[in-house]
């Protein structure tokens, strides 16, 4: 098909065995951003001085984690719910391995004379990364499936029109579920985190993530348009089984 031609409206069930040129790249980007956001950004509480409000805390992971939701929107919009489901499970497996690696590496006895064990335990120890990652796995799994489901259903309801309504609408629900699960599980009762801190960060992160989605809407349009033209299809989830536990496309 000509790369500049209008993508064909295709039901997801009709392309079960189809091959896509860019699907694997989007999957890799999604998983990489997911892992790095949880390793580097999730556990740091930062603060910004807002005019008329004063110091306002926020989680540093907000800077990059929402990109995974944008990519989740792109995956569902371009390739359909079933292929997005495979990517969500790939991210789930990668995060499980990350937890296992943190536990094993921290538990290994340090060589005599190596002085980095205490810092390593503080950053990657069982009281930090594994709890955060475990909370993130549950929140990520639930939030991403809600996000993908809402977007796929809204695409059918809108007959593929008004992309912005479903990318923002799905993020409101998906990120809401993600934040409601993640922050209490990850930080409630943790050293340096009061209940008020958790609630303020939860609401702030949810609002900022939705705001990020709004700001990145032009970028989402560009990526979705590019991929649909290059792949030559516009997938609609007509007749799709929306169970998160299926493994087939």
TATA-V133437 format. One record per residue. N is the residue number from 1. SS is DSSP state (alpha for helix, beta for strand, coil for the rest). PSI is psi in radians with two decimals (999 if undefined). NEAR is the number of other C-alpha atoms within 8 Angstrom. Layout:
BEGIN
((N SS PSI NEAR) (N SS PSI NEAR))
END
This chain:
BEGIN
((1 coil 2.48 4) (2 coil 2.30 5) (3 coil -0.38 8) (4 coil -0.03 6) (5 coil 2.79 8) (6 coil 2.29 6) (7 coil 2.53 10) (8 beta 2.46 7) (9 beta 2.02 8) (10 beta 2.34 10) (11 beta 2.46 11) (12 alpha -0.64 14) (13 alpha -0.31 9) (14 alpha -0.08 6) (15 alpha 0.57 8) (16 coil -0.61 7) (17 coil 0.23 5) (18 coil 2.64 5) (19 coil 2.36 4) (20 coil 2.50 6) (21 coil -0.56 6) (22 coil -0.06 8) (23 alpha -0.81 9) (24 alpha -0.64 7) (25 alpha -0.71 7) (26 alpha -0.68 10) (27 alpha -0.81 9) (28 alpha -0.78 8) (29 alpha -0.73 8) (30 alpha -0.87 13) (31 alpha -0.72 13) (32 alpha -0.83 8) (33 alpha -0.68 12) (34 alpha -0.85 11) (35 alpha -0.82 11) (36 alpha -0.62 9) (37 alpha -0.65 12) (38 alpha -0.55 14) (39 alpha -0.80 10) (40 alpha -0.75 8) (41 alpha -0.43 12) (42 coil -0.60 12) (43 coil -0.12 13) (44 coil 2.17 8) (45 beta 2.07 8) (46 beta 3.10 8) (47 beta 2.54 8) (48 beta 2.48 9) (49 beta 1.83 8) (50 beta 2.39 8) (51 coil 2.38 5) (52 coil -0.20 4) (53 coil -0.73 7) (54 beta -2.83 8) (55 beta 2.30 8) (56 beta 2.07 9) (57 beta 2.64 11) (58 beta 2.71 12) (59 beta 2.34 13) (60 alpha -0.40 11) (61 alpha -0.30 13) (62 alpha -0.40 13) (63 alpha -0.54 6) (64 coil -0.50 9) (65 coil -0.69 12) (66 alpha -0.37 11) (67 alpha -0.54 8) (68 alpha -0.59 12) (69 alpha -0.64 11) (70 alpha -0.78 12) (71 alpha -0.61 10) (72 alpha -0.71 13) (73 alpha -0.77 12) (74 alpha -0.78 12) (75 alpha -0.83 14) (76 alpha -0.73 15) (77 alpha -0.74 15) (78 alpha -0.79 12) (79 alpha -0.16 13) (80 coil 2.85 14) (81 alpha -0.72 15) (82 alpha -0.71 13) (83 alpha -0.58 11) (84 alpha -0.65 13) (85 alpha -0.70 11) (86 alpha -0.66 9) (87 alpha -0.69 11) (88 alpha -0.75 11) (89 alpha -0.60 9) (90 alpha -0.75 9) (91 alpha -0.68 11) (92 alpha -0.83 11) (93 alpha -0.69 8) (94 alpha -0.67 10) (95 alpha -0.61 11) (96 alpha -0.75 10) (97 alpha -0.64 8) (98 alpha -0.75 9) (99 alpha -0.82 12) (100 alpha -0.76 8) (101 alpha -0.70 8) (102 alpha -0.81 13) (103 alpha -0.81 12) (104 alpha -0.82 8) (105 alpha -0.73 7) (106 alpha -0.63 12) (107 alpha -0.35 6) (108 coil 2.35 6) (109 coil 2.32 5) (110 coil 2.63 6) (111 coil 2.55 5) (112 coil 2.28 4) (113 coil -0.23 4) (114 coil 2.20 7) (115 coil 0.18 5) (116 coil 0.04 6) (117 alpha -0.75 9) (118 alpha -0.77 7) (119 alpha -0.68 7) (120 alpha -0.75 10) (121 alpha -0.63 10) (122 alpha -0.69 9) (123 alpha -0.78 8) (124 alpha 0.12 12) (125 coil 3.03 13) (126 alpha -0.46 10) (127 alpha -0.05 7) (128 alpha -1.58 11) (129 alpha -0.82 14) (130 alpha -0.70 13) (131 alpha -0.77 11) (132 alpha -0.77 14) (133 alpha -0.67 12) (134 alpha -0.77 11) (135 alpha -0.68 13) (136 alpha -0.61 11) (137 alpha -0.85 11) (138 alpha -0.83 10) (139 alpha -0.77 14) (140 alpha -0.84 10) (141 alpha -0.88 11) (142 alpha -0.81 11) (143 alpha -0.75 14) (144 alpha -0.67 14) (145 alpha -0.64 12) (146 alpha -0.80 12) (147 alpha -0.84 16) (148 alpha -0.72 15) (149 alpha -0.83 11) (150 alpha -0.75 12) (151 alpha -0.78 15) (152 alpha -0.74 14) (153 alpha -0.72 9) (154 alpha -0.54 9) (155 alpha -0.67 14) (156 alpha -0.74 11) (157 alpha -0.68 7) (158 coil 0.00 8) (159 coil 0.63 6) (160 coil 0.03 9) (161 coil 2.84 6) (162 coil 1.09 7) (163 alpha -0.70 9) (164 alpha -0.57 7) (165 alpha -0.66 7) (166 alpha -0.52 12) (167 alpha -0.74 13) (168 alpha -0.76 11) (169 alpha -0.76 10) (170 alpha -0.59 14) (171 alpha -0.66 13) (172 alpha -0.80 10) (173 alpha -0.81 12) (174 alpha -0.85 15) (175 alpha -0.52 14) (176 alpha -0.82 11) (177 alpha -0.76 12) (178 alpha -0.88 13) (179 alpha -0.71 13) (180 alpha -0.52 10) (181 alpha -0.80 11) (182 alpha -0.95 12) (183 alpha -0.76 13) (184 alpha -0.74 9) (185 alpha -0.64 10) (186 alpha -0.62 12) (187 alpha -0.24 10) (188 coil 2.10 11) (189 coil -0.06 7) (190 coil 2.66 8) (191 coil 2.29 4) (192 coil 0.00 4) (193 coil 1.96 10) (194 coil 2.91 9) (195 alpha -0.67 8) (196 alpha -0.76 6) (197 alpha -0.82 9) (198 alpha -0.80 13) (199 alpha -0.75 8) (200 alpha -0.79 9) (201 alpha -0.72 12) (202 alpha -0.92 11) (203 alpha -0.69 9) (204 alpha -0.79 9) (205 alpha -0.74 12) (206 alpha -0.79 12) (207 alpha -0.75 8) (208 alpha -0.68 9) (209 alpha -0.76 11) (210 alpha -0.70 12) (211 alpha -0.72 8) (212 alpha -0.76 9) (213 alpha -0.72 13) (214 alpha -0.82 8) (215 alpha -0.59 7) (216 coil 0.07 9) (217 alpha -0.77 10) (218 alpha -0.69 7) (219 alpha -0.72 7) (220 alpha -0.75 10) (221 alpha -0.76 9) (222 alpha -0.81 8) (223 alpha -0.79 9) (224 alpha -0.79 11) (225 alpha -0.77 8) (226 alpha -0.87 8) (227 alpha -0.70 11) (228 alpha -0.69 12) (229 alpha -0.78 13) (230 alpha -0.64 8) (231 alpha -0.42 11) (232 coil 0.28 14) (233 beta 2.78 11) (234 beta 1.72 12) (235 beta 2.26 12) (236 beta 2.38 14) (237 coil 1.12 13) (238 coil 2.11 8) (239 coil 0.22 7) (240 coil 2.43 9) (241 coil 1.98 4) (242 coil 0.20 7) (243 coil 2.32 5) (244 coil -0.15 6) (245 coil 0.00 4) (246 coil 2.57 5) (247 coil -0.25 6) (248 coil 2.73 4) (249 coil 999 6))
END
